[in-house]
Amino acid sequence: MSVEKGIAGFINKTSYDDLGEDVKHEVKRRFIDALGVAYSSMDSPAASKIKKMFGLYPGNAKIIGMGTASPDYSAFLNTLFIRYMDFNDTYLSKEPLHPSDMFGPLISLSSIFNKTGKELITAAAVGYEIGTRLCDSTSLRAKGYDHVNFTEIAMAAAMSKLLDFDENQIINAISISVVPHVALRQPRVGELTMWKAGAAANSARNSVFGTLATLYGFTSPSEPLSGKLGFKNIVAPDMDFSKLEGTASNGIMRTYIKKYPVEYHAMAAVEASLKLVNDIDINHVDSINVYTYEAAVSILADPEKWHPENKETADHSLPFIIASTLVNKDFWVNNYNDIRNRQIISLMEKIKVIELKEYTEQYPDKLPIRIEVKCRGKTHESSVEIPKGHYKNPMGDREIESKFIRLTGKTEALESLWTMEDREVSELV
């Protein structure tokens, strides 16, 4: 049996009743989290650019907090809202992923086909499972390709479940989504741009089109992953197809929620910095040495990250995130309002980031960081191994609610979101 048939068989057979109660509850937590983050970035510079095109794409697919538009435009904008703030959830394995990106296109199609929260929960659980399995199978970033290739496949899988596709349709939807749209990693190196978030949004647009084209009978190659010129043979020859096997649907339970609006490899850095804010005088810091693992160094500490000129680069800058936390004694979305703050820039110049082999060997089971600040002749040190929000150190339901309320101010929305099963998705957003 081909890997494509194995994936399709799993998706086809999984039902709401098969899901554990912990999985169902976790999907609701992620949906609440994603909507809160989306609300906070609806008026971001990136979203404002795309919203200017709103009238060019008429249709009946729901946009979070707005009206309706064409399915592809709706999916792009919904996902851009969720992704832009870099505050939605994460999975770290051989390849990282932001699995709640998939709620963007799921909302779009759910609104067109009058799907309920129960159907959304099932589809999302399937998407999370496929996405995490793909990340376990190989590294894309090491080969110069973007993780949104896996996002796109997971989105197509989730929407195939939402529309109750048969196995052939599932394979076809995945095929149309990924074969024409293999994304490069260039948007995630050096100085970053709006396309850092736009890449996931474009994956949503591609997967929505592929799913709808499949619904209406448009055909695509049946071996998008395993074929002679398919994904494995062209993009990832070391891809381990055995990681895509199995009947479990609890992959979401191994993913992480963000307590702070930074790239996940910097989450522990915020916590470690907050431990130091009352012990040091930031006006008399001599040096700051940061010890961490390879992924954090290569993603968050290349030369451009010492000179961020925009939010997209700053939220991937370990020097900025540490310096901003120490100066503001907090890290929230408003920390990005003053990226070129002179005090923060001065502090960044004193930061050195060093990879420790023993920390790299612990990744991704642990995300260790140690910060040493020399101040007035004295060394202050703090360390964190597993940040809050990691599945081994999870945020509680009340903490999820607090994050949602702080981002949206909409306390009254929580009751309907926690009881979303029999409500139409379009009502929830």
N, C-alpha and C positions, 0 to 999 in steps of 0.2 A: 504494500500500500504506500502511495506517495505521501510525502510530508503534507502536501496540500490537502489530500483527502483526510489525513489524520486530524488536522486542524479543523477542517469543515465538519467532520463527524463529531468532534468535541463540542463545537459551537451549536450544531443542530440539536444535539441531545440534551444540552444543559437547559434546565427550567428554573423558574423562581423557587419551586418547592425543593430543588436540589441544593439551593444555597443555604449555608449555615446562617443562623440568626446573627452571629457576629459579623458575617460578611454583609448581610443586608443593612445592619446598623452602620457599618463602616462606610458603605456607599452613601448613605444619607449624610454622614459626617463630611465626606468629601464634597458632596453636592453643595451643602451649606457653605463650606469653606471656599469652594470655587465661585459661588455666587457673590460672596462677600468681597473676594479679591476682584472679581469682575466689576462690581459697583465702584470700587475705589479707583479704577483706571478708565472709566467711561469717558472722562474728559481729558485724558492724557494727550500729549502731543501726537503720539502715533495714532491713537484712535480718532482724534480730530481730523487728521489727514484723510483717513478712510471714510469717515462719516460725510465728508464733502461729496462723495460719490453716491450717497444714499438714493437720490432720485433717479439715478441711472439704472437701478436694478429692482424694478417693481416685482412684487410677489407676495406670497402668503406665509412665508417662514418667519417665525418669531425671532426678534433681536432682543437680547436681555435689556430691560429697562426702556425699550424704544418701541417702535411699531413693527411692521413686517416688511420683508424684501424677498428677493429671489433666494432659493436655498443656498447657492454657493456664496453669495455675498453675506447672507445671514451667518453661515457657518464660519466664514473668515472673521467677521467682526466679533461674533460671540467668543471665538477662541482667542482673538487678539485681546479682548477685555480680560479674559481669564489669565492669559499668559504674560501680558506686558509688565505688570508690576513685579514679576519674578517672585511671587508670593504664594503660588499654588504648589501642590504636593510634588514629591520626587520619589524616584526609585534609583538606587545605586547598585550596580552589579558590574559585569564586564563593560556594559554600556549604561549611561544614565538615561533617565526618561522623566517626563512630567506627565504622568498618566491622566490627570484630571483635565488636561487639554481636550480630551475626547468629549467632555460635556458640551462643548461648543456646537459641534455638528449634531450631537444627540438631541439637543434642545431644538435645533432647526427642524430636523425630520419629525421629532415627536409632535411639534406644533402643527405640522402639515397633516399628519395621519392620526391626530387626536389620541396620542399615546398617554398612558397613565404613569404615575410614579413607579408602580410595581413593574411595568415593562421597562422603564428606564433603569431601575435597579438591576434587573436581570442583564440587560444589555451592557451596562457599565461594568458589572462583575466579570462578564466574559471578556470585555475589552482590556480590563486590568490584567486578567490572567494571560491573555495572548501577549500583551505588551511586556510584562515582566519575564515571561518565558523567552521572548526574543532577546531581551537584554542579557539574559543568562547564557545565550548561545554564542555570542561573539562581541568584540569591541568594534564599533564603527569609527569612533573618533580617532583611534590609532591608525586607521586606514585613510583618513581624510574625508570621511562621509559623516553626515549629520544624524543625530539620534531621531530626528523627525521622520526618517524612513521607517523606523519601527512604530512611531506614533501613527503614521498613516495606515499601516497594516492593522494596528489595534483598533483604530477608528472604523475601518471598513468591517472588521470583525464584529464590533459592537453594533454598528448600524444594520449589519446583516441579521443579527439576532433580533434587533428591534423590529425589523420588517418580516421576521419569520421566514427567512430564505431557506431553500433546500441546499444540500451540499454543493451542487454544481453552481448555484447562484452565489454562494459564499465565496467559493474560489474565484469566480468571475469578478466579483466586487473587489476582492483583494488585488486581483491582477490589474484591473483598470486603474486602481488607486496607485499602485507602486511602480509598475513597469515603466510608464512614461515619465515618472517624477522622482528619480533618484537624486536626492539633495546632497550638495557638498557642505563641508564643515566651515568653509570660509567665513560665514557670518559670526563665528564664535572665536575668532583669533584677533589679536591686536585691538585697535579701537573699534568698539561695537556700534551697531546702528539699530534702527527700528526693525530691521529684518531679523534680529535675534528672536523677537517675539513673532514677527511676521512669518517666519519659517513654519512654525506650528500652525498658524492660522491658514497658511497656504495648503498645508497637509489636510486640514479640515475641508477646505474648499475642494481639493482633489478627491478626497474620499467620499464626500457627499455626491459629487458628480458621478463617480464610479458606481456608487450604490444605486443611484437613480437610473443611470444608464443600464445597469443590470436588471433592475425592476422592469424596464420596458424592452428587455430582450437583446441589448447590444452585447456582443460576445468579445472575449479577450483570451489570450493564451491560458491554457489550463495548468501550466507548470511555471508560475511566476517566480517561485523560489528555487525549485530543483531542476529546471530546464537547462538545456545545453548552454544557453546564453541568459540564464535566469540570475536571480539575485546572488545566490551562493557562488556560482562559478565566476561571475564577473566582479562582484563587490566584496564578498566575504568568503573566500575559499575555506577558511577554518571554521565556518559556522557549524555548530554542533546541533544537528537536527534532533538528537535524542532529548534535548532540553525542551522541545516542543511537544513531547508526548505526555500522556497522562490525562486523568479525568478530574483532577482537583480543580476547584474554582475559588481558591482562597488567596490568590496572589496579592490582592489588595492589602492583606494583613501584614505583608512584608514591606509596605511602602511607607513613606514618611510625610508628615505634615510640617509646614514651616511656621515657626513661632515668630520669626523675624523676616522682613522682606529683602532677603539676600540670596544669592546663589547658594545651594545647600552646603557646598564644601566650606562655606564661611559661617555656617550656623554656630558651630562650636566656638568660632573666633569671637562672635558677639558675646556669647555667654562668658568666655574666659576674660574678655575685656571688661565686662560689667563687674566682674569680681575685683577688678583693680581700681575702679573709678574713685573710690573713697580713700585709697592708700597712696596715690601719687599726685604730685603737683605738675600738671601738664605744661606749665610754663618753665619747668626746670628738668625736662626729660633729656637725658644724654643719648640714649639709644634704646631701641626696641628690637629684640630678636624674636622671631616667630618660627617655631619648629613644627613641621607638619608633614603630610604625606605627598606623594608624587602628584596625584590628581589635583589637589588643592594648589600646588605650586605651578603646574603647567597650565591650569585653567585660569587661576586668579592672580598670578604673580609674574606674568611676562612683562617686559619693559613698559609697554603702553599703559599698564595698570597703575603706574605711579603718576600718570598725568591724565586722569579721566576728564573729558570735556562734556560728557552727557550722562544721563541716567543709566543708559544701557551699558556703558563701560563701568560706571561706578558700582553698579550692583554685582559686577564680576571682578571687582578690585579688592583684594585682601588688604592692601595698605589703606585704601580709603575707608573700608568698613571698620577696621580696627581704630583708625584715627578718629573717625566720626563718632564712634561709640564712646571713646574716651573723652572727647570734647563735649558731646551732648549728654553723656551719662544715660543714654537710651539709644535704641535704633528702631525707627519707625519710618513710614513712608515720607514724612516731612524732612527726614535727614537728607533727602536728595534735592531739597530746594536750594541748598547753598553748597554745591559741589566744590566751588573754587574758594571756599572760606580760607583765609590766609593762615589761620591757626591750624586748621586741618592739613593744609599743604605743608606747613612747616613740620608738623608731626610725622607726616608720611615720609618725608625725606630722611627721617631717622630710623625707618623700619627696614629690616633685613629679613627675608623669608628663606628658610633653610629646610631642605628635605631631610628627614631622618629615615634611614632604611627600615628600622624597626617599626616606625609608624606606617610606612608604605605596606609592609607585610601584614599589618592588622586590618587594612582597608579591604572591602567595605564593611566588614563586621563591626569595626569601630572607626570613628572619624576623629582621631586624636590630634590635639593641638596643645602646644605649650608656649606661653608668652612670657618673656623676661623683659622687664622694663627697668633700666638703670636711671635712677633719679636722685640727685643730691648725694651721690656716692653710695647709695644703697640699691640693692637689686630686689625688685618685687616680682613675684612669679605666680602664675595661675595656669591651670590646665583643665581640659575637658576631654573626655573620651567619647561619650555618647550624648549628643545634645537633646534637649527637650523637643519632642515631636517625632523623634526616631521611633520605629516600632518597638524597640527595646526600652524606650523611655517615653511612652506616648503622652500626648496632651489629652486631658479629660474632656468630656462633653461640655462642661461649663467653660473650659478654656477655649474651646471651639466657638462657643456662643459669644464669649467676650471679644474674641478677635473679630467675629462677624459684626457685632454691635459697634466696636470701635471703628470699623471700616465703613459701616453703612448708617449707623444711628437708627436702624429699623428693628427694634426689639420685637415688634408685633408680628413680623414675618416668620419668626422662628417656629411658632406653633404649627403652622401649615406645612413647613418644611420637614419637621420631625414626623408628621403624619401624612406623608406625601403619597403613600401607596395607592390610594383610590382617587387621587386628585389628578386632573389633567396637567401635564407638564407645562403647557402654555399658561395656566393659571399661576403656577409657582414662580414664574420669572417675570 
